[in-house]
Amino acid sequence: MPNEETSNPQQHTANVKQMLNDVIRHLREDVGRIKEPRVEALSETTAEVSGGLVKAFDHYESKAEEALR
């Protein structure tokens, strides 16, 4: 993990986005491995919600959303 002691907000958002993308990848891999419908649904839902969070961080970084400017 990159340096956690920086006060640079862009570095923190990049770190969090990387962690979320790692979780998304892991969850989607689990859907292919774990053949239990409730776990598959939970994993896919969690991956989708996490993807929305990544998009929110992208909007912050690009100043695309008025509320995040």
PDB file of N, H, CA, C and O in Angstrom:
ATOM      1  N   MET A   1       0.838  -1.170   0.000  1.00  0.00           N
ATOM      2  CA  MET A   1       0.000   0.000   0.000  1.00  0.00           C
ATOM      3  C   MET A   1       0.885   1.236   0.000  1.00  0.00           C
ATOM      4  O   MET A   1       1.888   1.282   0.712  1.00  0.00           O
ATOM      5  N   PRO A   2       0.520   2.243  -0.798  1.00  0.00           N
ATOM      6  CA  PRO A   2       1.294   3.481  -0.820  1.00  0.00           C
ATOM      7  C   PRO A   2       1.285   4.173   0.539  1.00  0.00           C
ATOM      8  O   PRO A   2       0.537   3.799   1.443  1.00  0.00           O
ATOM      9  N   ASN A   3       2.120   5.173   0.658  1.00  0.00           N
ATOM     10  H   ASN A   3       2.728   5.477  -0.076  1.00  0.00           H
ATOM     11  CA  ASN A   3       2.286   5.905   1.910  1.00  0.00           C
ATOM     12  C   ASN A   3       0.951   6.448   2.417  1.00  0.00           C
ATOM     13  O   ASN A   3       0.307   7.248   1.739  1.00  0.00           O
ATOM     14  N   GLU A   4       0.539   6.018   3.598  1.00  0.00           N
ATOM     15  H   GLU A   4       1.062   5.367   4.149  1.00  0.00           H
ATOM     16  CA  GLU A   4      -0.710   6.445   4.207  1.00  0.00           C
ATOM     17  C   GLU A   4      -0.568   7.759   4.962  1.00  0.00           C
ATOM     18  O   GLU A   4      -1.569   8.324   5.404  1.00  0.00           O
ATOM     19  N   GLU A   5       0.658   8.259   5.119  1.00  0.00           N
ATOM     20  H   GLU A   5       1.471   7.801   4.760  1.00  0.00           H
ATOM     21  CA  GLU A   5       0.879   9.439   5.936  1.00  0.00           C
ATOM     22  C   GLU A   5       0.768  10.739   5.156  1.00  0.00           C
ATOM     23  O   GLU A   5       0.864  11.814   5.749  1.00  0.00           O
ATOM     24  N   THR A   6       0.571  10.675   3.864  1.00  0.00           N
ATOM     25  H   THR A   6       0.493   9.802   3.382  1.00  0.00           H
ATOM     26  CA  THR A   6       0.459  11.885   3.072  1.00  0.00           C
ATOM     27  C   THR A   6      -0.853  12.601   3.367  1.00  0.00           C
ATOM     28  O   THR A   6      -1.852  11.967   3.705  1.00  0.00           O
ATOM     29  N   SER A   7      -0.846  13.919   3.240  1.00  0.00           N
ATOM     30  H   SER A   7      -0.034  14.435   2.966  1.00  0.00           H
ATOM     31  CA  SER A   7      -2.079  14.686   3.420  1.00  0.00           C
ATOM     32  C   SER A   7      -2.673  15.064   2.060  1.00  0.00           C
ATOM     33  O   SER A   7      -3.633  15.832   1.992  1.00  0.00           O
ATOM     34  N   ASN A   8      -2.110  14.530   0.991  1.00  0.00           N
ATOM     35  H   ASN A   8      -1.331  13.906   1.046  1.00  0.00           H
ATOM     36  CA  ASN A   8      -2.575  14.811  -0.359  1.00  0.00           C
ATOM     37  C   ASN A   8      -3.890  14.062  -0.610  1.00  0.00           C
ATOM     38  O   ASN A   8      -3.898  12.832  -0.632  1.00  0.00           O
ATOM     39  N   PRO A   9      -5.006  14.791  -0.799  1.00  0.00           N
ATOM     40  CA  PRO A   9      -6.292  14.107  -0.975  1.00  0.00           C
ATOM     41  C   PRO A   9      -6.341  13.247  -2.238  1.00  0.00           C
ATOM     42  O   PRO A   9      -7.012  12.215  -2.255  1.00  0.00           O
ATOM     43  N   GLN A  10      -5.637  13.660  -3.294  1.00  0.00           N
ATOM     44  H   GLN A  10      -5.092  14.498  -3.281  1.00  0.00           H
ATOM     45  CA  GLN A  10      -5.635  12.854  -4.517  1.00  0.00           C
ATOM     46  C   GLN A  10      -4.971  11.499  -4.276  1.00  0.00           C
ATOM     47  O   GLN A  10      -5.405  10.487  -4.827  1.00  0.00           O
ATOM     48  N   GLN A  11      -3.927  11.477  -3.460  1.00  0.00           N
ATOM     49  H   GLN A  11      -3.574  12.299  -3.013  1.00  0.00           H
ATOM     50  CA  GLN A  11      -3.271  10.207  -3.146  1.00  0.00           C
ATOM     51  C   GLN A  11      -4.206   9.298  -2.353  1.00  0.00           C
ATOM     52  O   GLN A  11      -4.259   8.090  -2.585  1.00  0.00           O
ATOM     53  N   HIS A  12      -4.935   9.889  -1.425  1.00  0.00           N
ATOM     54  H   HIS A  12      -4.892  10.871  -1.237  1.00  0.00           H
ATOM     55  CA  HIS A  12      -5.877   9.090  -0.632  1.00  0.00           C
ATOM     56  C   HIS A  12      -7.007   8.545  -1.506  1.00  0.00           C
ATOM     57  O   HIS A  12      -7.380   7.378  -1.381  1.00  0.00           O
ATOM     58  N   THR A  13      -7.552   9.384  -2.389  1.00  0.00           N
ATOM     59  H   THR A  13      -7.249  10.332  -2.490  1.00  0.00           H
ATOM     60  CA  THR A  13      -8.624   8.891  -3.248  1.00  0.00           C
ATOM     61  C   THR A  13      -8.118   7.803  -4.182  1.00  0.00           C
ATOM     62  O   THR A  13      -8.825   6.828  -4.437  1.00  0.00           O
ATOM     63  N   ALA A  14      -6.907   7.957  -4.693  1.00  0.00           N
ATOM     64  H   ALA A  14      -6.332   8.748  -4.485  1.00  0.00           H
ATOM     65  CA  ALA A  14      -6.331   6.916  -5.554  1.00  0.00           C
ATOM     66  C   ALA A  14      -6.152   5.611  -4.784  1.00  0.00           C
ATOM     67  O   ALA A  14      -6.418   4.535  -5.318  1.00  0.00           O
ATOM     68  N   ASN A  15      -5.707   5.701  -3.544  1.00  0.00           N
ATOM     69  H   ASN A  15      -5.491   6.576  -3.111  1.00  0.00           H
ATOM     70  CA  ASN A  15      -5.536   4.498  -2.714  1.00  0.00           C
ATOM     71  C   ASN A  15      -6.864   3.794  -2.485  1.00  0.00           C
ATOM     72  O   ASN A  15      -6.968   2.576  -2.629  1.00  0.00           O
ATOM     73  N   VAL A  16      -7.880   4.575  -2.126  1.00  0.00           N
ATOM     74  H   VAL A  16      -7.795   5.564  -2.009  1.00  0.00           H
ATOM     75  CA  VAL A  16      -9.194   3.983  -1.849  1.00  0.00           C
ATOM     76  C   VAL A  16      -9.771   3.363  -3.119  1.00  0.00           C
ATOM     77  O   VAL A  16     -10.329   2.267  -3.073  1.00  0.00           O
ATOM     78  N   LYS A  17      -9.643   4.051  -4.244  1.00  0.00           N
ATOM     79  H   LYS A  17      -9.189   4.941  -4.281  1.00  0.00           H
ATOM     80  CA  LYS A  17     -10.132   3.487  -5.501  1.00  0.00           C
ATOM     81  C   LYS A  17      -9.439   2.169  -5.823  1.00  0.00           C
ATOM     82  O   LYS A  17     -10.084   1.229  -6.288  1.00  0.00           O
ATOM     83  N   GLN A  18      -8.144   2.088  -5.582  1.00  0.00           N
ATOM     84  H   GLN A  18      -7.619   2.851  -5.204  1.00  0.00           H
ATOM     85  CA  GLN A  18      -7.418   0.842  -5.838  1.00  0.00           C
ATOM     86  C   GLN A  18      -7.934  -0.273  -4.936  1.00  0.00           C
ATOM     87  O   GLN A  18      -8.127  -1.403  -5.387  1.00  0.00           O
ATOM     88  N   MET A  19      -8.157   0.042  -3.666  1.00  0.00           N
ATOM     89  H   MET A  19      -8.000   0.959  -3.299  1.00  0.00           H
ATOM     90  CA  MET A  19      -8.682  -0.970  -2.741  1.00  0.00           C
ATOM     91  C   MET A  19     -10.075  -1.427  -3.174  1.00  0.00           C
ATOM     92  O   MET A  19     -10.370  -2.623  -3.160  1.00  0.00           O
ATOM     93  N   LEU A  20     -10.927  -0.482  -3.557  1.00  0.00           N
ATOM     94  H   LEU A  20     -10.688   0.489  -3.568  1.00  0.00           H
ATOM     95  CA  LEU A  20     -12.270  -0.847  -4.009  1.00  0.00           C
ATOM     96  C   LEU A  20     -12.213  -1.703  -5.273  1.00  0.00           C
ATOM     97  O   LEU A  20     -12.944  -2.686  -5.395  1.00  0.00           O
ATOM     98  N   ASN A  21     -11.350  -1.330  -6.207  1.00  0.00           N
ATOM     99  H   ASN A  21     -10.756  -0.531  -6.109  1.00  0.00           H
ATOM    100  CA  ASN A  21     -11.213  -2.137  -7.425  1.00  0.00           C
ATOM    101  C   ASN A  21     -10.702  -3.539  -7.116  1.00  0.00           C
ATOM    102  O   ASN A  21     -11.105  -4.502  -7.768  1.00  0.00           O
ATOM    103  N   ASP A  22      -9.826  -3.662  -6.136  1.00  0.00           N
ATOM    104  H   ASP A  22      -9.499  -2.880  -5.606  1.00  0.00           H
ATOM    105  CA  ASP A  22      -9.355  -4.990  -5.712  1.00  0.00           C
ATOM    106  C   ASP A  22     -10.510  -5.812  -5.137  1.00  0.00           C
ATOM    107  O   ASP A  22     -10.629  -7.004  -5.420  1.00  0.00           O
ATOM    108  N   VAL A  23     -11.353  -5.176  -4.333  1.00  0.00           N
ATOM    109  H   VAL A  23     -11.256  -4.207  -4.103  1.00  0.00           H
ATOM    110  CA  VAL A  23     -12.516  -5.862  -3.752  1.00  0.00           C
ATOM    111  C   VAL A  23     -13.474  -6.285  -4.862  1.00  0.00           C
ATOM    112  O   VAL A  23     -13.979  -7.407  -4.853  1.00  0.00           O
ATOM    113  N   ILE A  24     -13.724  -5.397  -5.813  1.00  0.00           N
ATOM    114  H   ILE A  24     -13.313  -4.485  -5.821  1.00  0.00           H
ATOM    115  CA  ILE A  24     -14.619  -5.717  -6.925  1.00  0.00           C
ATOM    116  C   ILE A  24     -14.103  -6.936  -7.688  1.00  0.00           C
ATOM    117  O   ILE A  24     -14.858  -7.865  -7.973  1.00  0.00           O
ATOM    118  N   ARG A  25     -12.818  -6.922  -8.014  1.00  0.00           N
ATOM    119  H   ARG A  25     -12.204  -6.167  -7.783  1.00  0.00           H
ATOM    120  CA  ARG A  25     -12.222  -8.046  -8.742  1.00  0.00           C
ATOM    121  C   ARG A  25     -12.375  -9.339  -7.945  1.00  0.00           C
ATOM    122  O   ARG A  25     -12.759 -10.372  -8.494  1.00  0.00           O
ATOM    123  N   HIS A  26     -12.073  -9.278  -6.654  1.00  0.00           N
ATOM    124  H   HIS A  26     -11.761  -8.440  -6.208  1.00  0.00           H
ATOM    125  CA  HIS A  26     -12.171 -10.466  -5.798  1.00  0.00           C
ATOM    126  C   HIS A  26     -13.612 -10.995  -5.754  1.00  0.00           C
ATOM    127  O   HIS A  26     -13.841 -12.197  -5.884  1.00  0.00           O
ATOM    128  N   LEU A  27     -14.566 -10.099  -5.573  1.00  0.00           N
ATOM    129  H   LEU A  27     -14.381  -9.122  -5.467  1.00  0.00           H
ATOM    130  CA  LEU A  27     -15.964 -10.514  -5.503  1.00  0.00           C
ATOM    131  C   LEU A  27     -16.426 -11.152  -6.804  1.00  0.00           C
ATOM    132  O   LEU A  27     -17.124 -12.165  -6.789  1.00  0.00           O
ATOM    133  N   ARG A  28     -16.040 -10.565  -7.920  1.00  0.00           N
ATOM    134  H   ARG A  28     -15.472  -9.742  -7.932  1.00  0.00           H
ATOM    135  CA  ARG A  28     -16.461 -11.110  -9.210  1.00  0.00           C
ATOM    136  C   ARG A  28     -15.814 -12.472  -9.465  1.00  0.00           C
ATOM    137  O   ARG A  28     -16.424 -13.341 -10.087  1.00  0.00           O
ATOM    138  N   GLU A  29     -14.596 -12.658  -8.994  1.00  0.00           N
ATOM    139  H   GLU A  29     -14.100 -11.952  -8.489  1.00  0.00           H
ATOM    140  CA  GLU A  29     -13.960 -13.974  -9.097  1.00  0.00           C
ATOM    141  C   GLU A  29     -14.710 -14.982  -8.229  1.00  0.00           C
ATOM    142  O   GLU A  29     -14.885 -16.135  -8.624  1.00  0.00           O
ATOM    143  N   ASP A  30     -15.150 -14.551  -7.055  1.00  0.00           N
ATOM    144  H   ASP A  30     -15.008 -13.614  -6.734  1.00  0.00           H
ATOM    145  CA  ASP A  30     -15.897 -15.444  -6.161  1.00  0.00           C
ATOM    146  C   ASP A  30     -17.203 -15.906  -6.788  1.00  0.00           C
ATOM    147  O   ASP A  30     -17.616 -17.049  -6.587  1.00  0.00           O
ATOM    148  N   VAL A  31     -17.859 -15.030  -7.545  1.00  0.00           N
ATOM    149  H   VAL A  31     -17.524 -14.102  -7.708  1.00  0.00           H
ATOM    150  CA  VAL A  31     -19.115 -15.415  -8.192  1.00  0.00           C
ATOM    151  C   VAL A  31     -18.887 -16.632  -9.080  1.00  0.00           C
ATOM    152  O   VAL A  31     -19.745 -17.510  -9.164  1.00  0.00           O
ATOM    153  N   GLY A  32     -17.752 -16.686  -9.732  1.00  0.00           N
ATOM    154  H   GLY A  32     -17.055 -15.972  -9.663  1.00  0.00           H
ATOM    155  CA  GLY A  32     -17.436 -17.832 -10.580  1.00  0.00           C
ATOM    156  C   GLY A  32     -17.036 -19.073  -9.810  1.00  0.00           C
ATOM    157  O   GLY A  32     -17.126 -20.185 -10.331  1.00  0.00           O
ATOM    158  N   ARG A  33     -16.595 -18.894  -8.574  1.00  0.00           N
ATOM    159  H   ARG A  33     -16.523 -17.991  -8.151  1.00  0.00           H
ATOM    160  CA  ARG A  33     -16.093 -20.017  -7.766  1.00  0.00           C
ATOM    161  C   ARG A  33     -17.135 -20.584  -6.814  1.00  0.00           C
ATOM    162  O   ARG A  33     -17.241 -21.800  -6.655  1.00  0.00           O
ATOM    163  N   ILE A  34     -17.889 -19.722  -6.194  1.00  0.00           N
ATOM    164  H   ILE A  34     -17.803 -18.734  -6.323  1.00  0.00           H
ATOM    165  CA  ILE A  34     -18.823 -20.140  -5.145  1.00  0.00           C
ATOM    166  C   ILE A  34     -20.199 -20.323  -5.759  1.00  0.00           C
ATOM    167  O   ILE A  34     -20.827 -19.361  -6.200  1.00  0.00           O
ATOM    168  N   LYS A  35     -20.649 -21.532  -5.784  1.00  0.00           N
ATOM    169  H   LYS A  35     -20.138 -22.313  -5.426  1.00  0.00           H
ATOM    170  CA  LYS A  35     -21.928 -21.852  -6.417  1.00  0.00           C
ATOM    171  C   LYS A  35     -23.027 -21.950  -5.363  1.00  0.00           C
ATOM    172  O   LYS A  35     -23.624 -23.007  -5.158  1.00  0.00           O
ATOM    173  N   GLU A  36     -23.272 -20.852  -4.718  1.00  0.00           N
ATOM    174  H   GLU A  36     -22.787 -19.993  -4.884  1.00  0.00           H
ATOM    175  CA  GLU A  36     -24.363 -20.749  -3.742  1.00  0.00           C
ATOM    176  C   GLU A  36     -25.103 -19.465  -4.104  1.00  0.00           C
ATOM    177  O   GLU A  36     -24.531 -18.382  -3.982  1.00  0.00           O
ATOM    178  N   PRO A  37     -26.348 -19.552  -4.541  1.00  0.00           N
ATOM    179  CA  PRO A  37     -27.052 -18.398  -5.094  1.00  0.00           C
ATOM    180  C   PRO A  37     -27.057 -17.155  -4.213  1.00  0.00           C
ATOM    181  O   PRO A  37     -26.910 -16.046  -4.726  1.00  0.00           O
ATOM    182  N   ARG A  38     -27.219 -17.310  -2.918  1.00  0.00           N
ATOM    183  H   ARG A  38     -27.338 -18.211  -2.501  1.00  0.00           H
ATOM    184  CA  ARG A  38     -27.256 -16.126  -2.050  1.00  0.00           C
ATOM    185  C   ARG A  38     -25.905 -15.446  -1.966  1.00  0.00           C
ATOM    186  O   ARG A  38     -25.830 -14.217  -1.941  1.00  0.00           O
ATOM    187  N   VAL A  39     -24.828 -16.231  -1.923  1.00  0.00           N
ATOM    188  H   VAL A  39     -24.889 -17.229  -1.944  1.00  0.00           H
ATOM    189  CA  VAL A  39     -23.484 -15.652  -1.895  1.00  0.00           C
ATOM    190  C   VAL A  39     -23.176 -15.003  -3.244  1.00  0.00           C
ATOM    191  O   VAL A  39     -22.566 -13.934  -3.292  1.00  0.00           O
ATOM    192  N   GLU A  40     -23.591 -15.641  -4.336  1.00  0.00           N
ATOM    193  H   GLU A  40     -24.086 -16.509  -4.297  1.00  0.00           H
ATOM    194  CA  GLU A  40     -23.391 -15.047  -5.653  1.00  0.00           C
ATOM    195  C   GLU A  40     -24.105 -13.692  -5.742  1.00  0.00           C
ATOM    196  O   GLU A  40     -23.527 -12.712  -6.212  1.00  0.00           O
ATOM    197  N   ALA A  41     -25.353 -13.643  -5.291  1.00  0.00           N
ATOM    198  H   ALA A  41     -25.823 -14.438  -4.909  1.00  0.00           H
ATOM    199  CA  ALA A  41     -26.122 -12.395  -5.332  1.00  0.00           C
ATOM    200  C   ALA A  41     -25.492 -11.331  -4.440  1.00  0.00           C
ATOM    201  O   ALA A  41     -25.381 -10.169  -4.831  1.00  0.00           O
ATOM    202  N   LEU A  42     -25.087 -11.728  -3.256  1.00  0.00           N
ATOM    203  H   LEU A  42     -25.177 -12.672  -2.938  1.00  0.00           H
ATOM    204  CA  LEU A  42     -24.452 -10.777  -2.340  1.00  0.00           C
ATOM    205  C   LEU A  42     -23.144 -10.254  -2.915  1.00  0.00           C
ATOM    206  O   LEU A  42     -22.862  -9.059  -2.827  1.00  0.00           O
ATOM    207  N   SER A  43     -22.350 -11.130  -3.498  1.00  0.00           N
ATOM    208  H   SER A  43     -22.579 -12.101  -3.569  1.00  0.00           H
ATOM    209  CA  SER A  43     -21.075 -10.725  -4.074  1.00  0.00           C
ATOM    210  C   SER A  43     -21.284  -9.772  -5.247  1.00  0.00           C
ATOM    211  O   SER A  43     -20.600  -8.754  -5.351  1.00  0.00           O
ATOM    212  N   GLU A  44     -22.218 -10.095  -6.118  1.00  0.00           N
ATOM    213  H   GLU A  44     -22.774 -10.922  -6.033  1.00  0.00           H
ATOM    214  CA  GLU A  44     -22.473  -9.240  -7.280  1.00  0.00           C
ATOM    215  C   GLU A  44     -23.040  -7.890  -6.849  1.00  0.00           C
ATOM    216  O   GLU A  44     -22.651  -6.858  -7.396  1.00  0.00           O
ATOM    217  N   THR A  45     -23.947  -7.883  -5.885  1.00  0.00           N
ATOM    218  H   THR A  45     -24.262  -8.722  -5.441  1.00  0.00           H
ATOM    219  CA  THR A  45     -24.502  -6.622  -5.386  1.00  0.00           C
ATOM    220  C   THR A  45     -23.411  -5.768  -4.755  1.00  0.00           C
ATOM    221  O   THR A  45     -23.349  -4.562  -4.996  1.00  0.00           O
ATOM    222  N   THR A  46     -22.564  -6.377  -3.960  1.00  0.00           N
ATOM    223  H   THR A  46     -22.615  -7.356  -3.764  1.00  0.00           H
ATOM    224  CA  THR A  46     -21.471  -5.646  -3.321  1.00  0.00           C
ATOM    225  C   THR A  46     -20.513  -5.089  -4.364  1.00  0.00           C
ATOM    226  O   THR A  46     -20.036  -3.963  -4.223  1.00  0.00           O
ATOM    227  N   ALA A  47     -20.225  -5.856  -5.404  1.00  0.00           N
ATOM    228  H   ALA A  47     -20.612  -6.771  -5.518  1.00  0.00           H
ATOM    229  CA  ALA A  47     -19.353  -5.380  -6.476  1.00  0.00           C
ATOM    230  C   ALA A  47     -19.984  -4.186  -7.187  1.00  0.00           C
ATOM    231  O   ALA A  47     -19.287  -3.224  -7.509  1.00  0.00           O
ATOM    232  N   GLU A  48     -21.284  -4.232  -7.434  1.00  0.00           N
ATOM    233  H   GLU A  48     -21.851  -5.013  -7.172  1.00  0.00           H
ATOM    234  CA  GLU A  48     -21.968  -3.119  -8.107  1.00  0.00           C
ATOM    235  C   GLU A  48     -21.959  -1.863  -7.249  1.00  0.00           C
ATOM    236  O   GLU A  48     -21.692  -0.771  -7.752  1.00  0.00           O
ATOM    237  N   VAL A  49     -22.245  -2.003  -5.971  1.00  0.00           N
ATOM    238  H   VAL A  49     -22.462  -2.889  -5.562  1.00  0.00           H
ATOM    239  CA  VAL A  49     -22.233  -0.850  -5.064  1.00  0.00           C
ATOM    240  C   VAL A  49     -20.827  -0.275  -4.969  1.00  0.00           C
ATOM    241  O   VAL A  49     -20.651   0.943  -4.986  1.00  0.00           O
ATOM    242  N   SER A  50     -19.838  -1.132  -4.872  1.00  0.00           N
ATOM    243  H   SER A  50     -19.980  -2.121  -4.858  1.00  0.00           H
ATOM    244  CA  SER A  50     -18.443  -0.679  -4.813  1.00  0.00           C
ATOM    245  C   SER A  50     -18.054   0.050  -6.094  1.00  0.00           C
ATOM    246  O   SER A  50     -17.304   1.025  -6.053  1.00  0.00           O
ATOM    247  N   GLY A  51     -18.560  -0.420  -7.231  1.00  0.00           N
ATOM    248  H   GLY A  51     -19.169  -1.212  -7.265  1.00  0.00           H
ATOM    249  CA  GLY A  51     -18.319   0.265  -8.496  1.00  0.00           C
ATOM    250  C   GLY A  51     -18.904   1.673  -8.486  1.00  0.00           C
ATOM    251  O   GLY A  51     -18.312   2.597  -9.045  1.00  0.00           O
ATOM    252  N   GLY A  52     -20.054   1.837  -7.858  1.00  0.00           N
ATOM    253  H   GLY A  52     -20.534   1.086  -7.405  1.00  0.00           H
ATOM    254  CA  GLY A  52     -20.636   3.166  -7.713  1.00  0.00           C
ATOM    255  C   GLY A  52     -19.765   4.073  -6.867  1.00  0.00           C
ATOM    256  O   GLY A  52     -19.662   5.269  -7.143  1.00  0.00           O
ATOM    257  N   LEU A  53     -19.141   3.523  -5.844  1.00  0.00           N
ATOM    258  H   LEU A  53     -19.225   2.552  -5.619  1.00  0.00           H
ATOM    259  CA  LEU A  53     -18.229   4.303  -5.015  1.00  0.00           C
ATOM    260  C   LEU A  53     -16.989   4.717  -5.800  1.00  0.00           C
ATOM    261  O   LEU A  53     -16.509   5.842  -5.661  1.00  0.00           O
ATOM    262  N   VAL A  54     -16.469   3.809  -6.624  1.00  0.00           N
ATOM    263  H   VAL A  54     -16.859   2.895  -6.737  1.00  0.00           H
ATOM    264  CA  VAL A  54     -15.326   4.154  -7.471  1.00  0.00           C
ATOM    265  C   VAL A  54     -15.717   5.313  -8.389  1.00  0.00           C
ATOM    266  O   VAL A  54     -14.936   6.245  -8.584  1.00  0.00           O
ATOM    267  N   LYS A  55     -16.914   5.254  -8.945  1.00  0.00           N
ATOM    268  H   LYS A  55     -17.549   4.498  -8.787  1.00  0.00           H
ATOM    269  CA  LYS A  55     -17.386   6.321  -9.827  1.00  0.00           C
ATOM    270  C   LYS A  55     -17.486   7.646  -9.066  1.00  0.00           C
ATOM    271  O   LYS A  55     -17.160   8.698  -9.617  1.00  0.00           O
ATOM    272  N   ALA A  56     -17.931   7.606  -7.813  1.00  0.00           N
ATOM    273  H   ALA A  56     -18.196   6.752  -7.365  1.00  0.00           H
ATOM    274  CA  ALA A  56     -18.006   8.822  -7.004  1.00  0.00           C
ATOM    275  C   ALA A  56     -16.616   9.410  -6.774  1.00  0.00           C
ATOM    276  O   ALA A  56     -16.445  10.628  -6.821  1.00  0.00           O
ATOM    277  N   PHE A  57     -15.630   8.562  -6.529  1.00  0.00           N
ATOM    278  H   PHE A  57     -15.769   7.573  -6.491  1.00  0.00           H
ATOM    279  CA  PHE A  57     -14.249   9.041  -6.379  1.00  0.00           C
ATOM    280  C   PHE A  57     -13.744   9.620  -7.697  1.00  0.00           C
ATOM    281  O   PHE A  57     -13.033  10.626  -7.697  1.00  0.00           O
ATOM    282  N   ASP A  58     -14.102   8.997  -8.820  1.00  0.00           N
ATOM    283  H   ASP A  58     -14.679   8.180  -8.820  1.00  0.00           H
ATOM    284  CA  ASP A  58     -13.728   9.540 -10.128  1.00  0.00           C
ATOM    285  C   ASP A  58     -14.315  10.936 -10.317  1.00  0.00           C
ATOM    286  O   ASP A  58     -13.639  11.842 -10.805  1.00  0.00           O
ATOM    287  N   HIS A  59     -15.571  11.100  -9.930  1.00  0.00           N
ATOM    288  H   HIS A  59     -16.120  10.365  -9.534  1.00  0.00           H
ATOM    289  CA  HIS A  59     -16.220  12.402 -10.056  1.00  0.00           C
ATOM    290  C   HIS A  59     -15.538  13.439  -9.172  1.00  0.00           C
ATOM    291  O   HIS A  59     -15.380  14.593  -9.572  1.00  0.00           O
ATOM    292  N   TYR A  60     -15.139  13.037  -7.990  1.00  0.00           N
ATOM    293  H   TYR A  60     -15.267  12.100  -7.665  1.00  0.00           H
ATOM    294  CA  TYR A  60     -14.402  13.965  -7.121  1.00  0.00           C
ATOM    295  C   TYR A  60     -13.107  14.403  -7.792  1.00  0.00           C
ATOM    296  O   TYR A  60     -12.785  15.590  -7.835  1.00  0.00           O
ATOM    297  N   GLU A  61     -12.375  13.432  -8.312  1.00  0.00           N
ATOM    298  H   GLU A  61     -12.637  12.468  -8.277  1.00  0.00           H
ATOM    299  CA  GLU A  61     -11.075  13.733  -8.918  1.00  0.00           C
ATOM    300  C   GLU A  61     -11.206  14.624 -10.155  1.00  0.00           C
ATOM    301  O   GLU A  61     -10.364  15.489 -10.395  1.00  0.00           O
ATOM    302  N   SER A  62     -12.260  14.409 -10.932  1.00  0.00           N
ATOM    303  H   SER A  62     -12.944  13.706 -10.737  1.00  0.00           H
ATOM    304  CA  SER A  62     -12.438  15.184 -12.161  1.00  0.00           C
ATOM    305  C   SER A  62     -13.292  16.430 -11.951  1.00  0.00           C
ATOM    306  O   SER A  62     -13.508  17.211 -12.878  1.00  0.00           O
ATOM    307  N   LYS A  63     -13.773  16.606 -10.727  1.00  0.00           N
ATOM    308  H   LYS A  63     -13.598  15.972  -9.974  1.00  0.00           H
ATOM    309  CA  LYS A  63     -14.656  17.732 -10.390  1.00  0.00           C
ATOM    310  C   LYS A  63     -15.890  17.744 -11.289  1.00  0.00           C
ATOM    311  O   LYS A  63     -16.381  18.804 -11.678  1.00  0.00           O
ATOM    312  N   ALA A  64     -16.381  16.548 -11.613  1.00  0.00           N
ATOM    313  H   ALA A  64     -15.982  15.688 -11.298  1.00  0.00           H
ATOM    314  CA  ALA A  64     -17.526  16.407 -12.519  1.00  0.00           C
ATOM    315  C   ALA A  64     -18.859  16.674 -11.832  1.00  0.00           C
ATOM    316  O   ALA A  64     -19.833  17.017 -12.502  1.00  0.00           O
ATOM    317  N   GLU A  65     -18.924  16.529 -10.536  1.00  0.00           N
ATOM    318  H   GLU A  65     -18.133  16.251  -9.992  1.00  0.00           H
ATOM    319  CA  GLU A  65     -20.155  16.746  -9.799  1.00  0.00           C
ATOM    320  C   GLU A  65     -20.081  18.064  -9.056  1.00  0.00           C
ATOM    321  O   GLU A  65     -19.093  18.365  -8.386  1.00  0.00           O
ATOM    322  N   GLU A  66     -21.137  18.841  -9.183  1.00  0.00           N
ATOM    323  H   GLU A  66     -21.940  18.597  -9.727  1.00  0.00           H
ATOM    324  CA  GLU A  66     -21.179  20.153  -8.522  1.00  0.00           C
ATOM    325  C   GLU A  66     -20.928  20.040  -7.028  1.00  0.00           C
ATOM    326  O   GLU A  66     -20.198  20.850  -6.457  1.00  0.00           O
ATOM    327  N   ALA A  67     -21.526  19.045  -6.392  1.00  0.00           N
ATOM    328  H   ALA A  67     -22.119  18.387  -6.855  1.00  0.00           H
ATOM    329  CA  ALA A  67     -21.390  18.888  -4.941  1.00  0.00           C
ATOM    330  C   ALA A  67     -19.967  18.535  -4.513  1.00  0.00           C
ATOM    331  O   ALA A  67     -19.605  18.736  -3.354  1.00  0.00           O
ATOM    332  N   LEU A  68     -19.169  18.018  -5.419  1.00  0.00           N
ATOM    333  H   LEU A  68     -19.463  17.854  -6.360  1.00  0.00           H
ATOM    334  CA  LEU A  68     -17.820  17.571  -5.076  1.00  0.00           C
ATOM    335  C   LEU A  68     -16.733  18.556  -5.545  1.00  0.00           C
ATOM    336  O   LEU A  68     -15.544  18.239  -5.509  1.00  0.00           O
ATOM    337  N   ARG A  69     -17.145  19.724  -5.974  1.00  0.00           N
ATOM    338  H   ARG A  69     -18.111  19.981  -6.003  1.00  0.00           H
ATOM    339  CA  ARG A  69     -16.158  20.729  -6.437  1.00  0.00           C
ATOM    340  C   ARG A  69     -15.608  21.524  -5.290  1.00  0.00           C
ATOM    341  O   ARG A  69     -14.773  22.406  -5.494  1.00  0.00           O
TER     342      ARG A  69
END
